Amino acid sequence: MKPAWSVILLSVFAGAAQGLVALLALATLAGTARVDVDTDRALLVAALLLVAALVASFFHLGRPERAWRAAAMWRTSWLSREVIALPAFIAIVAAWWWGRRSGVAPAWTEVAAPLFALAGAAALWWCTAMIYACLRFVEEWAQPLTLVSFVLVGLSSGFVLGCALIAATAGPAGPALAVQLAAVGLCVAAGVARAAAIARNARLRHRSTLQSATGIASANLRQISMGMSAGSFNTREFFHRATQAALRRVRWAAIGLGFVAPGAIGLVAIAAHAPSLWWLALIVQAVGLLADRWLFFAQAKHPQNLYYQVVS
């Protein structure tokens, strides 16, 4: 598939915001003193990331002025459900932030809002992942690791972001040890999930064949030209045009920069008592996650390419 940068930015921004909100919610329910984070500032950062994700999604629409219609098929479409879940999650985060700033009842800011935020993050992860996992004809996505990866990648990026924000507000003490270890552990878990998905997709034997794509039953069938006399939407939008060598480099960058390096930097930050290193981990991971999201789309093979091939 051809990766769309609008969707890549949407998933990276939203995932980090969801992970950060999950950290804040769990910390609040357990007692914010255990994390020492400026919750108001962190909630504002999460809200801005979510708004940036929403704005990025508009660039993926052919007719942005009709964006409201995307929610019309919520009964059957996971995309429509995501269109509803994302603004609803933004509203929850904004209400939580406003409640803390205005000093409303603690029952909302310390209990209800964190619980609603956890539910909203989970619902958004579920809707986003199922947009891809429900597409049975794209076998790289139609698997349980799609949902697992969305959740773990979002949590890992959110916890790394949270550690960086805590390092900026908590002074030399930095984030609590439990939070830092959780961030490292989530980087490892997300890296394992993505590596497993990438390896599984590389070995995948597709059910669709050139014979089923063309309707020609001959056992000795090969294509010597593309399925059209000239390029078209089909030959442009369903293939990324990157070489196998480029895909290998992106694969190493996705795993190395997205998960291995941030986890290693986090361990150094813990051992050296240098919380500011979490900012380096955040920057490195941001580059790696862009590569990982690009690979998520590029590795998926649409069955139509069996007919049109990759000569676009």
C-alpha positions in Angstrom: 0.0 0.0 0.0 1.1 3.6 -0.5 1.5 5.3 2.9 -0.3 8.6 3.4 1.6 11.0 5.6 -1.6 12.5 7.0 -2.6 9.1 8.4 1.0 8.4 9.6 1.0 11.7 11.6 -2.5 11.0 12.8 -1.6 7.6 14.3 1.7 8.9 15.8 0.2 12.0 17.4 -2.9 10.3 18.7 -1.0 7.3 20.0 1.4 9.4 22.0 -1.5 11.4 23.4 -3.4 8.3 24.3 -0.4 6.8 26.1 0.3 10.1 27.9 -3.3 10.4 29.1 -3.2 6.7 30.2 -0.1 7.5 32.3 -1.7 10.6 33.8 -5.0 8.7 34.6 -3.2 5.8 36.3 -1.0 8.2 38.2 -3.9 10.3 39.3 -5.9 7.2 40.5 -2.8 6.0 42.4 -1.9 9.5 43.7 -0.1 12.1 41.6 2.7 12.4 44.2 4.1 9.1 42.9 4.8 10.6 39.5 5.6 14.3 40.3 4.3 15.5 36.9 2.6 18.8 36.2 -0.7 17.2 35.3 -2.3 20.4 33.9 0.6 21.0 31.5 0.7 17.3 30.5 -3.0 17.3 29.8 -2.6 20.4 27.6 0.2 18.7 25.7 -2.0 15.6 25.2 -4.9 17.8 24.0 -2.7 19.6 21.5 -1.4 16.3 20.1 -4.9 15.1 19.7 -6.0 18.3 17.9 -2.9 18.0 15.7 -4.0 14.4 14.9 -7.5 15.6 14.0 -6.2 18.3 11.8 -3.9 15.8 10.0 -6.8 13.5 9.3 -8.5 16.3 7.2 -5.6 16.2 4.7 -6.6 12.6 3.9 -10.1 13.6 2.8 -10.9 14.3 -0.8 -13.6 16.7 0.2 -12.7 18.1 3.7 -15.8 20.3 3.8 -17.9 17.1 4.0 -15.9 15.6 6.9 -19.0 15.5 9.1 -20.4 12.8 6.8 -17.6 10.5 7.8 -19.5 9.7 11.1 -22.7 8.8 9.3 -22.0 5.1 9.0 -21.1 4.4 12.6 -23.3 1.3 12.8 -21.1 -0.6 10.3 -17.9 1.4 9.8 -14.9 1.4 12.1 -13.7 4.5 10.4 -16.9 6.3 11.3 -16.5 5.1 14.9 -13.0 6.5 15.0 -14.3 9.8 13.7 -16.6 9.9 16.7 -14.2 8.5 19.2 -11.4 11.0 18.5 -13.3 14.2 19.1 -15.0 12.5 22.1 -11.6 11.7 23.6 -10.4 15.3 23.0 -13.5 16.5 24.8 -12.8 14.2 27.8 -9.2 15.4 28.0 -10.2 19.1 27.7 -12.9 18.7 30.4 -10.4 17.0 32.7 -7.9 19.9 32.1 -10.6 22.5 32.6 -11.8 20.8 35.7 -8.3 20.9 37.3 -7.8 24.6 36.2 -11.2 25.7 37.6 -11.0 23.7 40.8 -14.3 21.8 40.4 -15.2 18.9 42.7 -12.2 16.5 43.3 -14.6 13.6 42.5 -14.4 14.6 38.8 -10.7 15.5 38.5 -9.3 12.7 40.7 -11.7 9.8 39.9 -14.3 10.2 37.2 -12.2 12.1 34.6 -9.2 9.6 34.8 -11.6 6.7 34.4 -13.4 8.3 31.5 -10.0 9.1 30.0 -8.8 5.5 30.2 -12.1 4.3 28.6 -11.8 7.0 25.9 -8.2 6.0 25.1 -9.1 2.3 24.9 -12.1 3.0 22.7 -10.0 5.1 20.3 -7.3 2.4 20.1 -9.9 -0.2 19.4 -11.6 1.8 16.6 -8.4 2.8 15.0 -6.9 -0.7 15.0 -10.1 -2.3 13.7 -10.1 0.0 10.7 -7.2 -2.2 9.4 -7.8 -5.5 11.3 -11.3 -5.8 9.8 -9.9 -5.8 6.2 -9.7 -9.5 5.6 -8.3 -9.1 2.1 -5.2 -7.3 3.4 -3.7 -10.2 5.3 -0.9 -8.2 6.8 -3.4 -6.3 8.9 -6.1 -8.9 9.5 -4.4 -10.3 12.6 -4.5 -9.8 16.4 -1.1 -8.2 16.4 -2.5 -5.1 14.7 -4.6 -4.2 17.8 -1.8 -5.2 20.2 0.7 -3.1 18.3 -1.5 0.0 18.2 -2.0 -0.2 22.0 1.7 -1.0 23.0 3.2 1.5 20.5 0.9 4.2 21.8 1.6 3.4 25.5 5.4 3.3 24.9 5.4 6.7 23.1 3.1 8.2 25.7 5.2 7.0 28.6 8.4 8.2 27.0 6.8 11.6 26.4 5.6 11.5 30.0 9.1 10.8 31.4 10.4 13.7 29.3 7.7 16.1 30.6 8.4 14.9 34.2 12.1 15.5 33.7 11.3 19.1 32.8 9.2 19.8 35.9 10.3 17.5 38.7 13.9 18.8 38.9 17.0 16.6 39.5 14.9 13.7 41.0 13.2 13.1 37.6 10.4 10.6 37.1 9.6 8.0 39.7 11.6 4.8 39.1 8.4 2.8 38.5 7.4 5.2 35.7 10.8 5.0 34.1 10.9 1.2 34.3 7.4 1.1 32.8 8.5 3.2 29.9 11.4 1.0 29.2 9.3 -2.1 29.5 6.7 -0.8 27.2 9.4 0.1 24.6 10.5 -3.5 24.8 7.0 -4.9 24.6 6.1 -2.7 21.7 9.3 -3.6 19.9 8.6 -7.3 20.3 5.1 -6.9 19.0 6.1 -4.9 16.0 9.0 -7.2 15.2 6.7 -10.2 15.4 4.2 -8.6 13.1 6.9 -7.5 10.6 8.4 -11.0 10.6 5.0 -12.7 10.2 4.1 -10.5 7.3 7.5 -11.1 5.6 6.8 -14.9 5.7 3.1 -14.6 4.8 1.8 -16.7 1.9 -1.2 -14.9 0.5 -4.4 -16.8 -0.3 -4.9 -14.7 -3.4 -2.8 -15.7 -6.4 -2.2 -14.4 -9.9 -4.7 -17.1 -11.1 -7.4 -15.9 -8.7 -6.8 -12.3 -9.6 -7.1 -12.8 -13.3 -9.6 -15.7 -13.4 -7.2 -17.8 -15.5 -6.7 -21.3 -14.1 -3.5 -22.1 -15.9 -0.8 -23.4 -13.5 1.9 -21.8 -15.7 0.9 -18.2 -15.6 3.1 -15.1 -15.5 2.4 -11.5 -16.3 4.7 -9.6 -18.7 2.9 -6.2 -18.6 0.7 -4.3 -16.2 -3.0 -4.7 -16.3 -3.6 -1.4 -17.9 -2.2 0.5 -20.9 -1.1 3.4 -18.8 -0.9 4.5 -15.1 -4.1 5.1 -13.2 -5.4 5.5 -9.6 -4.9 1.8 -9.1 -1.3 1.8 -10.1 -0.5 4.9 -8.1 -2.4 4.6 -4.8 -1.8 0.9 -3.9 2.0 0.7 -4.1 4.7 2.7 -2.4 7.3 2.3 -5.2 10.1 1.8 -2.6 12.8 -0.9 -3.4 13.3 -3.9 -1.2 16.6 -2.4 -0.1 14.8 0.7 1.1 12.2 -1.4 2.9 15.0 -3.2 4.8 16.5 0.1 5.9 13.1 1.4 7.0 12.5 -1.9 8.9 15.8 -1.5 10.8 15.1 2.2 11.5 11.6 1.4 12.8 12.7 -1.2 15.3 16.0 0.3 16.2 15.0 3.9 16.6 11.4 3.3 17.5 11.9 0.9 20.4 15.4 -0.4 21.0 17.2 2.9 21.2 14.6 4.7 23.4 14.6 1.7 25.8 18.4 1.7 26.0 18.5 5.5 26.5 15.9 5.1 29.3 18.1 2.5 31.0 21.0 4.9 30.8 18.9 7.7 32.2 17.9 5.5 35.2 21.5 4.2 35.8 23.1 7.6 35.5 20.4 9.5 37.3 20.1 11.7 34.2 16.4 12.3 33.6 17.1 14.8 30.9 18.1 11.9 28.7 14.4 11.1 28.3 14.2 14.1 25.9 16.8 12.4 23.7 14.8 9.1 23.9 11.7 11.1 22.9 13.3 12.6 19.8 14.9 9.3 18.7 11.6 7.5 19.1 9.6 10.1 17.2 11.8 9.4 14.1 11.5 5.7 14.6 7.7 5.8 15.0 7.4 7.7 11.7 9.4 4.9 10.0 7.3 2.3 11.8 4.0 3.7 10.7 5.3 4.1 7.2 6.3 0.5 7.2 2.9 -0.6 8.6 1.3 0.7 5.4 4.0 -0.1 2.9 4.3 -3.8 4.0 0.6 -4.4 3.4 -0.1 -5.8 -0.1 -3.4 -5.1 -1.7 -4.7 -8.1 -3.7 -5.3 -5.8 -6.7 -1.5 -5.6 -7.2 -1.5 -9.2 -8.3 -3.2 -7.9 -11.5 -1.6 -4.5 -11.8 1.7 -5.7 -10.4 4.3 -3.2 -9.2 5.3 -1.6 -12.5 3.5 1.7 -11.7 
